[in-house]
């Protein structure tokens, strides 16, 4: 058994999450679902599942992931969406590359060779390309998909990064701080599937502006 915990942030995913949990039953990974106590519909939908539930004290996608990572004790963690867009068969490929190349963290990418996405829109594609370019130029980040949070890493190394972003700026804070703290970073090709049900939680313009402002701040302030 691989000592790995899946961190599954869930918000209003009552339709998709049960199907995701069914798909990953065959994998001997620990599963930790992060959600709010008031998300009764999602909680009810997974009540027969044995996965551990971590309740958020605050709000936000980043806060859910921070809460999940803080509660993980396994050697590795993997961020795994509750909407069915991530393919669990890719996890073992990520672990193999991380261990064979002695890396600390792996970022999956929809823009490498033999990869793609059924869920990307023109706006998210353009925005991601722009933010990824900013990451390369200003932070020397050699990854091709900076906003994609299909990430697997060594738990203790990532806990030391002190991630603070409670919203979608988490997506860029994680790789930037990993680079600044000299973690060994790798990428791997990935294919993003269409979400099973529900709506995207990302607001392209609002969250894109937050990410841009955060990138400017963290570039000029190394203490963030």
C-alpha positions, 0 to 999 in steps of 0.5 A: 500500500502506498502511504498516500492521502487524497485530499478531496475539497468538496463544495456542493458536490452531492451528485459527483462526489459519490461517483468519484468515491466509487471510482477510487474504491479500488485504490488503497489510498486514504481519502480525506474529504474537506467540506463545510458542516452546513453542506448537508446535501453532500454529507448526506450523499456520502454517508455510507462511505468510509472516507474521513471527513474534515470540516472547514472552519473557514471558507474558500478552495485554498482554505479547504486544501490547507485544512486537508494538508494540515491533517494529513500524516501520510508520506504523500498527499494528492489534491484530488477534485470532487467533480470527476475531472481528475483521472485516478489512474494517473496518480501511480504514474505521478508517484513513480516519477516522483520516486524515480527522480527523487522529486518533492512535488509533481504538478500535472499538466493539461498542456504537455504532449499527450494531454488535454482537457474536456473542461477547459474554456477559451477564457481559462485556457488564455488566462492559464497561459498568461499566468503560466508565462508570468510564473516562468518569467518572474518566478523561474517556474518550469511548469506548463499549467500553473492553475491546475491543482492536480498535485502530488507531493511529500507531505512534510516538505509541503507543510513547511511552505506556509501556504496562506491563500484561502481562495484560488490564489492557492493555485499559484502560491503553492508552486511559487513557494515550492520553487522559493524553498528549493523543492525539487519540482516535476511535471507530468502530462494529464488529461482533464475529464469533463466534470460529472455534474454541478457548476464550476466554482471558479469565476474567470474574471474575479478569481483571475484578477485576484490571482494577478494581484497576488502574483504582483504582491508576492513578486515584490514581497518575498515575505508573503 
